[in-house]
Amino acid sequence: MLKIMIVEDDPTIASILAKELEKWNYKPYLVTDFQNILEQFQVEGPQLVLMDIQLPAFNGYHWCQEIRKVSQVPIIFISSRSENMDIVMAIQMGADDYIQKPFDLTVTLAKIQALLRRTYDFTEKDNYLRVGEVVLRAGESKLIYKEAEIDLTRNELRTLELLFQHKNDYVSREAIMVHLWEDESFIDDNTLAVTITRLRKKLKNMGLEQLIVTKKGLGYSVVEAEE
């Protein structure tokens, strides 16, 4: 279980983040002693740090620099400060990403997963995701339903992967684009629209026309096929 250290002095925000991470089998560690953050980091050894800027005593920039002296662990700043200079400062201090408050939990999780995957080069070739009788085999880039199966392009696979992981929730277009943008190739709203259209055509041919549903203002979700 990957450990994620949350350096956030607002207990409500810290709790919301921790509960969301636990849903996805991450182990959150909430900092409560803001005087000794580096010491806690070295003891806990997290695989990723979520860092607020405005903290008691020293700010997040300071602690980011201190962590960078001993580790290259990925660090994401989460802050209400939205000036370009704040973002530039965060990157210059060694942060890997910057998320502005108020944040979307789905987008935040997608960024965390993307950064973890890039950093640690996870392979999930033996794993598969399931929605009812529909099976997504990521390692083979295939979707299987009863006797039918289809090959998926990279973008189709990554889109379905995220939707299957959030099968009980709607996933926003922004979150999907973040997920697709892991290798830093250019992904825009039109690219996503084309991917969804092509994917729906393939799904229709195998009797899964209703697998992906859309809800205005919320995004996309997958539903179990009716018998």
N, C-alpha and C positions, 0 to 999 in steps of 0.2 A: 504494500500500500504506500503510495507516494505521499510524502508529508509536505504541506504547504503552510508556510509561516505567514500569519496575518498581523501586520503592524498597523493597527487602526485604533485610535483612542475613543472613537464613538462606539460604545458597546452594542448599540442597535445595528449599525452597519456591520460590525465585526461578526455579530451573531448571524445575520442574514447570509453573509458570505460563507461562514462556517457550515451552516445547515445545507446550503446549496452544494458545497464541496463534498460533504458527507453523502449526499444523494448519489454522487458519482464515484463513490468509493475512494475518495481522497481523505487523507488524515489531516485536518486543520489543527494548527497550533496557534492559539491566540496569545499575543504578547500582552501582559498586564503590567509589567515593570518596564517603563519606558526610559529608565536611567541606564539600563544594562542590556540593551538590545543585541549588541555584538556578542556578548557572553552567552545569551540565550541561543543565538544563531549557531554558535560553535558547539553548544551542548546538544541541541536538537538535530542539527544537520538536515535541514529541509531541502527538498528538491526544487522549490520555487518560493519566492517571497513576494507578497502583496504589500506595498508600502504606501502609506499616506505621507503627504508632505508636512502638513501642520501637526506637529506632535509636541507633547510636553518636553521641556528642556531642549534637547537638540532636535532639529527638523529632519525630515526624511532624506534630504540631500546629504546631510552629514553621515547618517547611518548607511546610506547606499555606498558612500566613499569608504567607510570603515569595512563594510562587508567585501568590497572589491579588493581590499588589501590582502584578503585571505581566501577569497573564493570567486569563481566566475558563475556561480549559480544564477539562473535567470531571475530578474527582478522586474516586476510590473508596478508602476506608480498608479495609485487610484486617488484622485484628488479633485476637489471642487474648484481649484485654481485652473483657469482656462486660457490664460495669456500664452501667446506663442513662446515667450521667453521662459515660462515655467516648463514647457515641454522640452525646449532646447536644453535648459539646465539639467533636466532629468536625464536626458540622453547623454549629455556630456559627463554627468556624474557616474554613468555606467548602467543606467536602466535599459531594459530591452523593449519596453512598451509603456504606453501612457494611456490611462482610461479616465475620462472625466466623469465626475459625479454631477447629477444623478446618473447611475449607470444601469444598463439593461443586463440582467443576470445571464441571459442566454448568450449575449455577445461577449460578456466577460468570461464565461466558461469556455466559449469557443476560442478566445484568445489564449486562455491558459492552456487548453489542450493543444493548440497549435504550437505554442512555444515549448511545451514539454516534449512534444513529438520531434520538433526540430533539434532540440538540445540533446535529447537522450536516444534519438534514432530508434524509437520503439518499433518492433515488428509484431504484427498480429496475424500472421499468415494462417495460424491454426484456429483462429477464432472466427465465429460467425455471429450474425445478429438475426433475430427472428421477430416477425410480426405475424401472429397466427401461423398459417402454413407457408408463409413467404419467408424464404431464407436468403440472406445476403452473405455471400462468401467473399469477404474483402480481399483475401490473399489471391483469389482466382479472378477477381473482377467480374463476378457472375451473380445474377439474381435467379433464384430457383423457386418455382411454384408448381407443385404436383409433378407432372411429367415434363413441364416446359422449363426452359432456361434461356437466359439472354446474356450476351456479353456487354459489359459496360465500359464506356470511356472513362478517363480519369475524373472529369468533372461530374459525370453521372454517378460514379461510384462514391465520390466524396459527398455529394449532395444526399444520396440515399443513406450513407453512413451516419450523417448527422441527424437526419430525420428518424432513422431507426433508433438511435440512441435517445432521442427525445420523443418516443412514440406516443406518450400520453400528453404531450404539450405541443403548442404551435411554435415554430421556429421562424424568427423574422428573416426577411430578405438580407438584412445587414449581417446577421449572424452567419448565414450560409455563405455570403461573399467572403467574410473573414476566414471561414473554414476552407474555402476554395483557394484563398490567396496565400496559403502556407509556403509555397515554393517561390513566392514573390512574382509570379507571372501576373499579368494585368487582368483583373476580373472586374467588370462593371455590371450595372443592372441589366443591360442588354444581353451580356454573355450569360447571365443567370437565366433570363427569360428564354433564351434559345435552348439552354440545357434542360430546363423544365419541360419545354414543348417537345423536344426530341425524346426525353425520358417517358413522357406520358404516351407518346405514340408507340414506343416499345412495349410499355405496360399494357396498353389496349390490345396489342396483338397476342398477349399471353393471358388475356382474360382478367387483367387487373386495372381496368380503366378507372376505378374509384379508389385505388390505393392512396394516391396523393390528393389531399383536399386543401382548398385555399379558403382563408377567411380574411376579409378585408381588414387591414389595420393590425393584424396579428401575424400573418405569414402562412407557412405551410405545415401540414402534419400528415402522418400516415395512419390509416385506419385498417383494421383487420378485414380481410375479404369475407364477404357473406357467402354462406354455403348455398 
